[in-house]
């Protein structure tokens, strides 16, 4: 804890206004106004706390907010002034008010209190006595209203003119909403021409669920556009008006200094800020108080020593830095922004801001050519240090006992190597997927719908407990790519998003084309299905430009180094991570793959026969495996050795492991993660065991390993796999094994 902090004090929730996008004025009758005894207790408790942690005089700044703080009597502020003067701490004061009562009352004590703030704050710069107010206004809508029905704007301007007459300073808080878009120049010059010292810009927050409000709600893109256009107006005016947070971001851009970042962006609000309500309840800040969430305690029952130990938001910053925001080029600007820009919409305090993409739009704009360098640098650093390289399946047949006794301990140990966990989920219009109908894998275990709910519950638990993103798979490519199906999908996905789902796989390219998925779920990571066979660089670029956040490329590329190099060039330009399926044990360029998945995707609810158990399906992989002992060498799998796995990571960012419907393959996937994480030279042990079983010659293994990196699965004109298999014949004969 530092030797000073800001304490927001809300002496009353009562307000003379009834603004359309505010809820706080409705609380006025629920709490009695603060009395002098409560403020005296607040000063006493703070004093006791800081005496324990510093020998220096603590500096406390009280920021008076409401409700409307000018509805308190001037006598109350006289009591506050007396307590301030007699305190052993160095105390200063500031106030945010709608100013409506100012022109009608004489606030002698309050003016002295705020002048005192000015003197303390600028003790090294003597100046004329000048008190300062922060206020708020909206020049482009009539959302601000008085309870008495009179004109808000008229009363507000009277008070502004009185402030000018009194020689006071004043700044504004401006709430951005849908009506602000396109009127940036008008807003800027309204405040400048009225003599405001500065503007503090905030997006409309979520205390009343207004992010999606029909009248005032705006999209993420809208808010990003507003900030860019406001920045342009500000820059054309030579940055004369002090705009928060623009001024701190400009300083960071120009000097690298984070000294002036506001509480939303400095990541230190736990150590520098708290808020106290009329009855002495303490919260992390006024936004927490208005959201009625994360109370720290009460000055009437708790010490600040106890309350400040919680450090709730520090945990969030640490989590985001290593998870959702890891590697972000703009971390120093944002740090996930304010938790209360996420909580109402996401119901999760550890989520980054709802406005994340809005901020990125601005940061990329203001950095211009620096943006590309910064992104490239951060991406290189991320690639170098990142261990989250495996996308792990969750097998639908997992038992409760295995989940709790084996799987959760595994995740606890190896979570730093797991990019995400993808899982099966069924909901309209997806009654089945590429693994077959839900009845195949759930009817013999649990009721399918109950299993569906249980798995989703487990996934949310994993995400919360370990910080591993979980990803729902919707990959039935036979669901028609219509707007009706997309709308149905969005409708059914909303409850999952609200519960915390932040990643999905979808079956159709066109479902990203109209932007409705991103508008509905702005913080959702969206992947394409591998069934789309994205392989060529142009295909990757098309998916990247269409808005996909992660792109699954075809497993064929495991043995086409020439194409991987071209894909890497495309990745360097578009920076959308590439994922490649690594251990499916399927033939490269399989001629029956599309039919296999067509069968699975089209199964009816009564089907219980897997593709490979059908009369025709049995003629594919099962038959090919019997025809040649070395068939496994022709499969599109991850390399055996660590050095070759690391070489692949120069081209792709994530390995997708197999086993969503097969416990045996699931165990293999766990072993691959364990082997890589433990630093073993042999990563794909199952394939290595196959080679050992047939006693392959080591030099032949090395040649096969090098050759197949770029063989392109052109098996018709190649015998390298067969030659490797024959290399073990003598050793097998020496041990009396039959060789055919």
Helices and strands as residue ranges (DSSP letters): E 4-10, G 24-27, H 36-53, E 59-65, G 69-71, H 74-86, E 90-95, H 108-121, E 132-136, H 152-165, E 169-176, G 178-180, H 184-193, E 198-203, H 220-236, E 242-244, H 246-255, H 263-266, H 269-272, E 273-276, E 281-283, H 286-291, E 295-298, H 304-308, H 312-322, H 331-334, G 339-341, H 343-346, H 356-367, H 369-385, E 390-393, H 400-402, I 403-407, H 408-414, G 415-417, E 418-424, E 432-433, E 436-437, H 438-442, H 448-466, E 469-473, H 483-499, E 503-506, G 510-512, H 516-520, E 525-528, G 530-532, H 537-545, E 550-553, G 555-559, H 561-574, E 577-581, E 583-587, H 593-602, G 611-613, G 617-619, H 621-627, G 629-634, E 635-637, H 642-648, E 654-656, H 663-677, H 685-693, H 698-707, G 708-710, G 715-717, H 720-726, H 729-734
